[in-house]
Amino acid sequence: MKSNTTVVVILTLLIAAGAYWYFFMGSSNQPPLTASVPAQNAAQTQFQALVSELQPISFKTAIFSDPKFTSLIDLSTPVSPEPTGRLDPFAPVPGVTGM
């Protein structure tokens, strides 16, 4: 029984070592991941192009001085204050007995 346990432990260690070598030590034809400068410059150039398109946007604010806009009235309903609930809704209610 003891020899079976030893064999299982040795096989597990060998598999773990093989997996470690394969994923972390294996030689690869690909270079390690690095940030490429041209990609950053392309993204930055695209961002600057989009910003330059947004800068000429302007809004006409003459509507705020229009008599039709100034004649609008506020139809909102005021909210009356409501009493707050208990601080701890799960605390026992005083004067109420349990079931």
mmCIF file of the C-alpha atoms, coordinates in Angstrom:
data_MODEL
# 
_entry.id   MODEL 
# 
loop_
_atom_site.group_PDB 
_atom_site.id 
_atom_site.type_symbol 
_atom_site.label_atom_id 
_atom_site.label_alt_id 
_atom_site.label_comp_id 
_atom_site.label_asym_id 
_atom_site.label_entity_id 
_atom_site.label_seq_id 
_atom_site.pdbx_PDB_ins_code 
_atom_site.Cartn_x 
_atom_site.Cartn_y 
_atom_site.Cartn_z 
_atom_site.occupancy 
_atom_site.B_iso_or_equiv 
_atom_site.pdbx_formal_charge 
_atom_site.auth_seq_id 
_atom_site.auth_comp_id 
_atom_site.auth_asym_id 
_atom_site.auth_atom_id 
_atom_site.pdbx_PDB_model_num 
ATOM 1  C CA . MET A 1 1  ? 0.000   0.000  0.000   1.00 0.00 ? 1  MET A CA 1 
ATOM 2  C CA . LYS A 1 2  ? 2.875   2.322  0.839   1.00 0.00 ? 2  LYS A CA 1 
ATOM 3  C CA . SER A 1 3  ? 4.556   1.729  -2.522  1.00 0.00 ? 3  SER A CA 1 
ATOM 4  C CA . ASN A 1 4  ? 1.353   2.737  -4.367  1.00 0.00 ? 4  ASN A CA 1 
ATOM 5  C CA . THR A 1 5  ? 1.272   6.033  -2.488  1.00 0.00 ? 5  THR A CA 1 
ATOM 6  C CA . THR A 1 6  ? 4.926   6.661  -3.287  1.00 0.00 ? 6  THR A CA 1 
ATOM 7  C CA . VAL A 1 7  ? 4.350   5.987  -6.991  1.00 0.00 ? 7  VAL A CA 1 
ATOM 8  C CA . VAL A 1 8  ? 1.348   8.345  -7.072  1.00 0.00 ? 8  VAL A CA 1 
ATOM 9  C CA . VAL A 1 9  ? 3.321   11.114 -5.341  1.00 0.00 ? 9  VAL A CA 1 
ATOM 10 C CA . ILE A 1 10 ? 6.284   10.701 -7.723  1.00 0.00 ? 10 ILE A CA 1 
ATOM 11 C CA . LEU A 1 11 ? 4.003   10.718 -10.791 1.00 0.00 ? 11 LEU A CA 1 
ATOM 12 C CA . THR A 1 12 ? 2.220   13.821 -9.524  1.00 0.00 ? 12 THR A CA 1 
ATOM 13 C CA . LEU A 1 13 ? 5.526   15.627 -8.986  1.00 0.00 ? 13 LEU A CA 1 
ATOM 14 C CA . LEU A 1 14 ? 6.739   14.620 -12.462 1.00 0.00 ? 14 LEU A CA 1 
ATOM 15 C CA . ILE A 1 15 ? 3.536   15.849 -14.088 1.00 0.00 ? 15 ILE A CA 1 
ATOM 16 C CA . ALA A 1 16 ? 3.698   19.118 -12.149 1.00 0.00 ? 16 ALA A CA 1 
ATOM 17 C CA . ALA A 1 17 ? 7.357   19.616 -13.122 1.00 0.00 ? 17 ALA A CA 1 
ATOM 18 C CA . GLY A 1 18 ? 6.556   18.869 -16.764 1.00 0.00 ? 18 GLY A CA 1 
ATOM 19 C CA . ALA A 1 19 ? 3.652   21.315 -16.768 1.00 0.00 ? 19 ALA A CA 1 
ATOM 20 C CA . TYR A 1 20 ? 5.856   23.980 -15.169 1.00 0.00 ? 20 TYR A CA 1 
ATOM 21 C CA . TRP A 1 21 ? 8.585   23.461 -17.732 1.00 0.00 ? 21 TRP A CA 1 
ATOM 22 C CA . TYR A 1 22 ? 6.116   23.485 -20.625 1.00 0.00 ? 22 TYR A CA 1 
ATOM 23 C CA . PHE A 1 23 ? 4.337   26.686 -19.596 1.00 0.00 ? 23 PHE A CA 1 
ATOM 24 C CA . PHE A 1 24 ? 7.184   28.702 -18.080 1.00 0.00 ? 24 PHE A CA 1 
ATOM 25 C CA . MET A 1 25 ? 10.490  27.368 -19.391 1.00 0.00 ? 25 MET A CA 1 
ATOM 26 C CA . GLY A 1 26 ? 9.618   26.129 -22.840 1.00 0.00 ? 26 GLY A CA 1 
ATOM 27 C CA . SER A 1 27 ? 11.422  27.883 -25.652 1.00 0.00 ? 27 SER A CA 1 
ATOM 28 C CA . SER A 1 28 ? 9.208   29.943 -27.847 1.00 0.00 ? 28 SER A CA 1 
ATOM 29 C CA . ASN A 1 29 ? 9.752   31.426 -31.267 1.00 0.00 ? 29 ASN A CA 1 
ATOM 30 C CA . GLN A 1 30 ? 7.727   34.472 -30.312 1.00 0.00 ? 30 GLN A CA 1 
ATOM 31 C CA . PRO A 1 31 ? 9.403   37.388 -28.558 1.00 0.00 ? 31 PRO A CA 1 
ATOM 32 C CA . PRO A 1 32 ? 8.072   38.366 -25.156 1.00 0.00 ? 32 PRO A CA 1 
ATOM 33 C CA . LEU A 1 33 ? 5.110   40.705 -25.104 1.00 0.00 ? 33 LEU A CA 1 
ATOM 34 C CA . THR A 1 34 ? 6.173   44.325 -25.295 1.00 0.00 ? 34 THR A CA 1 
ATOM 35 C CA . ALA A 1 35 ? 4.369   47.536 -26.026 1.00 0.00 ? 35 ALA A CA 1 
ATOM 36 C CA . SER A 1 36 ? 5.127   48.645 -29.526 1.00 0.00 ? 36 SER A CA 1 
ATOM 37 C CA . VAL A 1 37 ? 5.803   52.330 -29.986 1.00 0.00 ? 37 VAL A CA 1 
ATOM 38 C CA . PRO A 1 38 ? 4.114   52.612 -33.413 1.00 0.00 ? 38 PRO A CA 1 
ATOM 39 C CA . ALA A 1 39 ? 0.852   51.221 -32.023 1.00 0.00 ? 39 ALA A CA 1 
ATOM 40 C CA . GLN A 1 40 ? 0.871   53.812 -29.253 1.00 0.00 ? 40 GLN A CA 1 
ATOM 41 C CA . ASN A 1 41 ? 1.626   56.572 -31.733 1.00 0.00 ? 41 ASN A CA 1 
ATOM 42 C CA . ALA A 1 42 ? -1.177  55.379 -34.011 1.00 0.00 ? 42 ALA A CA 1 
ATOM 43 C CA . ALA A 1 43 ? -3.640  55.359 -31.116 1.00 0.00 ? 43 ALA A CA 1 
ATOM 44 C CA . GLN A 1 44 ? -2.483  58.769 -29.986 1.00 0.00 ? 44 GLN A CA 1 
ATOM 45 C CA . THR A 1 45 ? -2.782  60.141 -33.526 1.00 0.00 ? 45 THR A CA 1 
ATOM 46 C CA . GLN A 1 46 ? -6.300  58.734 -33.837 1.00 0.00 ? 46 GLN A CA 1 
ATOM 47 C CA . PHE A 1 47 ? -7.261  60.239 -30.481 1.00 0.00 ? 47 PHE A CA 1 
ATOM 48 C CA . GLN A 1 48 ? -5.908  63.637 -31.475 1.00 0.00 ? 48 GLN A CA 1 
ATOM 49 C CA . ALA A 1 49 ? -7.830  63.466 -34.759 1.00 0.00 ? 49 ALA A CA 1 
ATOM 50 C CA . LEU A 1 50 ? -11.063 62.760 -32.885 1.00 0.00 ? 50 LEU A CA 1 
ATOM 51 C CA . VAL A 1 51 ? -10.406 65.606 -30.455 1.00 0.00 ? 51 VAL A CA 1 
ATOM 52 C CA . SER A 1 52 ? -9.762  68.008 -33.317 1.00 0.00 ? 52 SER A CA 1 
ATOM 53 C CA . GLU A 1 53 ? -13.138 67.004 -34.795 1.00 0.00 ? 53 GLU A CA 1 
ATOM 54 C CA . LEU A 1 54 ? -14.897 67.758 -31.512 1.00 0.00 ? 54 LEU A CA 1 
ATOM 55 C CA . GLN A 1 55 ? -13.287 71.134 -30.820 1.00 0.00 ? 55 GLN A CA 1 
ATOM 56 C CA . PRO A 1 56 ? -15.231 73.106 -33.452 1.00 0.00 ? 56 PRO A CA 1 
ATOM 57 C CA . ILE A 1 57 ? -18.559 72.001 -31.951 1.00 0.00 ? 57 ILE A CA 1 
ATOM 58 C CA . SER A 1 58 ? -20.487 74.919 -30.516 1.00 0.00 ? 58 SER A CA 1 
ATOM 59 C CA . PHE A 1 59 ? -23.963 75.245 -29.115 1.00 0.00 ? 59 PHE A CA 1 
ATOM 60 C CA . LYS A 1 60 ? -26.385 78.032 -29.867 1.00 0.00 ? 60 LYS A CA 1 
ATOM 61 C CA . THR A 1 61 ? -27.552 79.450 -26.559 1.00 0.00 ? 61 THR A CA 1 
ATOM 62 C CA . ALA A 1 62 ? -29.963 81.975 -28.052 1.00 0.00 ? 62 ALA A CA 1 
ATOM 63 C CA . ILE A 1 63 ? -32.852 79.646 -27.178 1.00 0.00 ? 63 ILE A CA 1 
ATOM 64 C CA . PHE A 1 64 ? -32.433 80.511 -23.496 1.00 0.00 ? 64 PHE A CA 1 
ATOM 65 C CA . SER A 1 65 ? -33.267 84.154 -24.192 1.00 0.00 ? 65 SER A CA 1 
ATOM 66 C CA . ASP A 1 66 ? -36.207 83.310 -26.479 1.00 0.00 ? 66 ASP A CA 1 
ATOM 67 C CA . PRO A 1 67 ? -39.587 84.544 -25.096 1.00 0.00 ? 67 PRO A CA 1 
ATOM 68 C CA . LYS A 1 68 ? -41.119 81.088 -25.591 1.00 0.00 ? 68 LYS A CA 1 
ATOM 69 C CA . PHE A 1 69 ? -38.440 79.531 -23.389 1.00 0.00 ? 69 PHE A CA 1 
ATOM 70 C CA . THR A 1 70 ? -38.638 82.225 -20.710 1.00 0.00 ? 70 THR A CA 1 
ATOM 71 C CA . SER A 1 71 ? -42.445 81.894 -20.550 1.00 0.00 ? 71 SER A CA 1 
ATOM 72 C CA . LEU A 1 72 ? -42.195 78.231 -19.495 1.00 0.00 ? 72 LEU A CA 1 
ATOM 73 C CA . ILE A 1 73 ? -43.363 77.555 -15.948 1.00 0.00 ? 73 ILE A CA 1 
ATOM 74 C CA . ASP A 1 74 ? -42.253 74.903 -13.514 1.00 0.00 ? 74 ASP A CA 1 
ATOM 75 C CA . LEU A 1 75 ? -44.940 72.236 -13.039 1.00 0.00 ? 75 LEU A CA 1 
ATOM 76 C CA . SER A 1 76 ? -43.000 70.082 -10.630 1.00 0.00 ? 76 SER A CA 1 
ATOM 77 C CA . THR A 1 77 ? -44.730 68.824 -7.508  1.00 0.00 ? 77 THR A CA 1 
ATOM 78 C CA . PRO A 1 78 ? -42.923 69.488 -4.254  1.00 0.00 ? 78 PRO A CA 1 
ATOM 79 C CA . VAL A 1 79 ? -42.076 66.383 -2.271  1.00 0.00 ? 79 VAL A CA 1 
ATOM 80 C CA . SER A 1 80 ? -43.238 66.560 1.305   1.00 0.00 ? 80 SER A CA 1 
ATOM 81 C CA . PRO A 1 81 ? -40.893 65.175 3.951   1.00 0.00 ? 81 PRO A CA 1 
ATOM 82 C CA . GLU A 1 82 ? -41.777 61.682 5.114   1.00 0.00 ? 82 GLU A CA 1 
ATOM 83 C CA . PRO A 1 83 ? -41.046 60.265 8.549   1.00 0.00 ? 83 PRO A CA 1 
ATOM 84 C CA . THR A 1 84 ? -37.984 58.051 8.633   1.00 0.00 ? 84 THR A CA 1 
ATOM 85 C CA . GLY A 1 85 ? -38.169 54.399 9.513   1.00 0.00 ? 85 GLY A CA 1 
ATOM 86 C CA . ARG A 1 86 ? -36.465 52.552 12.336  1.00 0.00 ? 86 ARG A CA 1 
ATOM 87 C CA . LEU A 1 87 ? -32.695 52.630 12.552  1.00 0.00 ? 87 LEU A CA 1 
ATOM 88 C CA . ASP A 1 88 ? -32.537 48.840 12.733  1.00 0.00 ? 88 ASP A CA 1 
ATOM 89 C CA . PRO A 1 89 ? -35.519 47.267 10.939  1.00 0.00 ? 89 PRO A CA 1 
ATOM 90 C CA . PHE A 1 90 ? -34.564 43.811 12.237  1.00 0.00 ? 90 PHE A CA 1 
ATOM 91 C CA . ALA A 1 91 ? -34.462 44.804 15.900  1.00 0.00 ? 91 ALA A CA 1 
ATOM 92 C CA . PRO A 1 92 ? -37.320 43.527 18.078  1.00 0.00 ? 92 PRO A CA 1 
ATOM 93 C CA . VAL A 1 93 ? -40.301 45.849 18.207  1.00 0.00 ? 93 VAL A CA 1 
ATOM 94 C CA . PRO A 1 94 ? -40.903 47.106 21.750  1.00 0.00 ? 94 PRO A CA 1 
ATOM 95 C CA . GLY A 1 95 ? -44.189 45.927 23.226  1.00 0.00 ? 95 GLY A CA 1 
ATOM 96 C CA . VAL A 1 96 ? -44.640 43.054 20.752  1.00 0.00 ? 96 VAL A CA 1 
ATOM 97 C CA . THR A 1 97 ? -44.215 39.556 22.054  1.00 0.00 ? 97 THR A CA 1 
ATOM 98 C CA . GLY A 1 98 ? -42.763 36.717 19.997  1.00 0.00 ? 98 GLY A CA 1 
ATOM 99 C CA . MET A 1 99 ? -44.782 33.827 18.627  1.00 0.00 ? 99 MET A CA 1 
# 
